[in-house]
Amino acid sequence: MLKQFWHDHPNVASFLLLAAGMLIILYFSARHVGFTLSQWLALGAATVVLAALSIWIISWGETS
């Protein structure tokens, strides 16, 4: 099932893996900073957007 999803939607699968990894790194690197909930949500949203943009830019090379 996962292999089929990866084959059918490689960009979406890459985005999900990258976003999850980046969110985990964000949590472990900033867990003792003392952010409020709204700050955590803003950082998480920015991280997910950055992951999406990264995969989008990487996908530009696939069409060349």
Wavefront OBJ file of the C-alpha trace (Angstrom):
o trace
v 0.000 0.000 0.000
v 2.723 2.500 0.938
v 4.883 1.407 -1.964
v 1.970 1.947 -4.362
v 1.277 5.398 -2.861
v 4.971 6.319 -3.194
v 4.926 5.178 -6.835
v 1.673 6.996 -7.694
v 2.342 10.216 -5.747
v 6.072 10.662 -5.153
v 5.876 14.407 -4.442
v 3.087 14.057 -1.885
v 4.886 11.183 -0.169
v 8.141 13.154 -0.101
v 6.330 16.171 1.302
v 4.714 14.131 4.080
v 8.020 12.556 5.094
v 9.929 15.825 4.958
v 7.257 17.763 6.868
v 7.063 15.103 9.573
v 10.843 15.042 9.940
v 11.088 18.813 10.075
v 8.326 19.031 12.702
v 10.099 16.446 14.852
v 13.371 18.369 14.576
v 11.542 21.616 15.401
v 10.016 20.091 18.504
v 13.261 18.616 19.835
v 15.295 21.739 19.119
v 12.824 24.235 20.640
v 11.009 22.302 23.362
v 12.688 24.152 26.237
v 12.271 27.650 24.820
v 8.881 28.269 26.394
v 6.773 29.083 23.346
v 3.062 29.669 23.764
v 0.557 27.542 21.878
v 0.031 30.201 19.210
v 3.794 30.466 18.692
v 4.087 26.677 18.331
v 1.241 26.690 15.796
v 2.844 29.509 13.801
v 6.222 27.737 13.786
v 4.586 24.451 12.805
v 2.662 26.086 9.968
v 5.806 27.846 8.710
v 7.697 24.548 8.858
v 5.039 22.717 6.845
v 4.966 25.523 4.252
v 8.763 25.382 3.985
v 8.620 21.611 3.444
v 6.000 22.059 0.722
v 8.052 24.733 -1.032
v 11.165 22.569 -0.809
v 9.477 19.600 -2.474
v 7.938 21.880 -5.077
v 11.366 23.320 -5.970
v 12.938 19.849 -6.040
v 10.197 18.692 -8.421
v 11.215 21.324 -10.976
v 14.152 19.126 -11.957
v 11.871 16.188 -12.812
v 10.383 17.875 -15.882
v 13.749 18.887 -17.380
l 1 2 3 4 5 6 7 8 9 10 11 12 13 14 15 16 17 18 19 20 21 22 23 24 25 26 27 28 29 30 31 32 33 34 35 36 37 38 39 40 41 42 43 44 45 46 47 48 49 50 51 52 53 54 55 56 57 58 59 60 61 62 63 64
